[in-house]
Amino acid sequence: MPLTTTGELITGAAAHSAVAAFNVITLEHVEAVVAGAESAAAPVVLQVSENAVRFHDGDLIPLARAASAAAERAAVPVALHLDHIQSDDLLRRAVDAGFGSVMYDASRLPYLDNLAATHAAVEWAHGQGLWIEAELGQVGGKNGAAPLDAHAPGARTDPDEARAFVADSGVDALAVAIGSSHAMTTRTAALDHALLERLAGALDVPLVLHGSSGVPDDELRTAVAGGIAKVNIGTALNIALTGAIRDFLTDRPEVVDPRKYLTAGRAAMAETVARLIGVLRTEAVLPPG
């Protein structure tokens, strides 16, 4: 079906559910995400990060074209999102590459610099019809960096600061730091649901959870019930892919045809996608406030 946009998917999401957004690196990732979403009969967002573009020697177009083609052939609505973009040049390639939304990431900068950079990105993006997400606070764990301590300055998103940031920057959605971390390979993150409640009450834009691969199912359900509208997942797919390939080759060390072990890896990722979409569509009870 025709490409949709991240904003449209979030607007159309049912109560007590969040839009699942999966980061893709290879064609097998793309195919697995679409297959998993079709199995779950749910819309999905295909996300390409700046790190993934760097892996492809800085060329955005091949993976973007593959994602677009897969999305247009999908039996469920699919949106394309450019994720964690720090490069203004890459931001300006988003429209021609077929993306309908961008996460512009200046969260590494001091607050006023983050605000100025994000505001400039929003002005340009909105002029091109792009939906734009930003981050305030630091989720941590990107590019091999250790996650911030829970009490470190800037580690968590402050609701009052977030309200001002959203109003002054004009962003369409905000990724909030409430205890998750990127690139976690264990599902041990504990979210600050009381902070999420304050953020949801302070903001009138959709809230996004990054680093969700390290968040247990019950924590995800509660976060969605508490106001998270979009959930980003990446490492969980890589764990599924690598584990399936490792097991396949351990059992069949003579195999050299990549189609055989990539088939196993793709199937494992699709199963992970379908399962996590189910988690995000499950109604949960809000924690006592």
Secondary structure, 3 states (H helix, E strand, C coil): CCCECHHHHHHHCCCCCCEEEEECCCHHHHHHHHHHHHHHCCCEEEEEEHHHHHHCCCCCHHHHHHHHHHHHHCCCCEEEEEEEECCHHHHCCCCCCCCCEEEECCCCCCHHHHHHHHHHHHHHHHHCCCEEEEEECCCCCHHHCCCCCCCCCCCCCCHHHHHHHHHHHCCCEEEECCCCCCCCCCCCCCCCHHHHHHHHHHCCCCEEECCHHHCCHHHHHHHHHCCEEEEEECHHHHHHHHHHHHHHHHHCCCCCCHHHHHHHHHHHHHHHHHHHHHHHCCCCCCCCC
